[in-house]
Amino acid sequence: MTTDAPDSAASEDSAAAERYLAVQNSEEFAGLRKTLRGFIFPMTVAFFLWYALYVLLSAYARGFMSVKLIGNINVALLFGLLQFVSTFLIAWYYSRFAARKVDPTADRIRSQLEGDGGSK
């Protein structure tokens, strides 16, 4: 007993693959990648340098890091806490950036794919 289901499923998969490749090669998707990379790479480098500064100062500038600021709070503790603050600030800033610059383009691309593909 033979059916056409395997052939039609293979043809649907092939058509979907072609749609995804067309989107991947589109200028809109390339712009989306460029926008995302323009945020992620500099922010990653900045955070890594900030963290490396903290580690290097902790290892090689013990005198500076042990300077007491208020009571028992020293520079090292303040820098350590600022690592957490900077992490949350970056996450907050990224969510704003994504909502304004990335998500609208991504939603447009997704709607074009779903519109071309019919059902999900």
C-alpha positions in Angstrom: 0.0 0.0 0.0 1.6 3.3 -1.0 0.6 6.8 -0.2 1.6 10.3 -1.3 2.3 11.5 2.2 6.0 10.9 2.3 6.5 12.7 -1.0 4.3 15.6 0.0 6.1 15.9 3.4 9.5 15.9 1.6 8.3 18.6 -0.8 6.9 20.7 2.1 10.3 20.4 4.0 12.1 21.4 0.8 9.9 24.4 0.3 10.4 25.4 3.9 14.1 25.0 3.6 14.1 27.2 0.5 12.1 29.9 2.3 14.5 29.9 5.3 17.5 30.1 3.0 15.9 33.0 1.1 15.3 34.8 4.4 18.9 34.1 5.5 20.2 35.6 2.3 17.9 38.6 2.4 19.2 42.2 3.1 16.7 42.6 5.9 18.1 39.6 7.8 21.7 40.7 7.1 20.8 44.1 8.6 19.3 42.4 11.6 22.5 40.4 12.2 24.6 43.6 11.7 22.4 45.5 14.2 22.6 42.7 16.8 26.3 42.3 16.4 26.8 46.0 16.6 25.4 45.8 20.1 26.6 42.5 21.3 30.3 42.6 20.3 31.2 46.0 21.8 29.1 45.4 24.9 30.8 42.0 25.4 34.3 43.5 25.0 33.5 46.4 27.3 32.2 44.0 30.0 35.1 41.7 29.6 37.6 44.6 30.0 35.7 45.8 33.0 35.8 42.4 34.6 39.5 41.9 33.6 40.3 45.3 35.3 38.7 44.1 38.5 40.6 40.8 38.5 43.9 42.4 37.6 43.5 45.1 40.2 42.6 42.5 42.8 45.7 40.5 42.0 48.3 43.2 41.4 47.0 46.4 43.2 46.1 45.0 46.6 47.0 48.3 48.3 44.6 50.2 46.1 41.8 47.6 46.4 42.2 47.5 50.2 41.6 51.3 50.6 38.7 51.7 53.0 35.9 54.0 51.7 33.2 53.8 54.4 33.6 51.7 57.5 34.7 48.2 56.4 33.7 48.8 52.7 36.8 49.0 50.6 37.5 49.6 46.9 37.5 45.8 46.1 34.1 45.3 47.6 32.7 48.3 45.8 34.2 47.0 42.5 32.7 43.6 43.1 29.3 45.0 43.7 29.6 47.1 40.6 30.1 43.9 38.6 26.6 42.9 39.5 25.2 46.4 38.9 26.9 46.5 35.4 25.5 43.1 34.6 21.9 44.2 35.4 22.4 47.5 33.5 23.6 45.7 30.4 20.7 43.3 30.6 18.3 46.2 31.0 19.9 48.2 28.2 19.8 45.1 25.9 16.1 44.6 26.5 15.4 48.2 25.5 17.7 47.9 22.5 16.1 44.7 21.4 12.6 46.0 21.8 13.4 49.1 19.7 15.8 47.8 17.0 15.8 44.0 16.9 12.3 42.8 17.6 10.4 44.8 15.0 12.6 43.5 12.2 12.6 40.0 13.6 8.8 40.1 13.8 8.5 41.4 10.3 10.8 38.5 9.0 8.8 35.9 11.0 5.5 37.2 9.7 6.8 37.0 6.1 7.9 33.4 6.7 4.6 32.4 8.3 2.6 34.3 5.6 4.6 32.5 2.8 4.4 29.2 4.6 0.7 29.1 5.5 0.4 27.2 8.8 3.1 27.0 11.4 
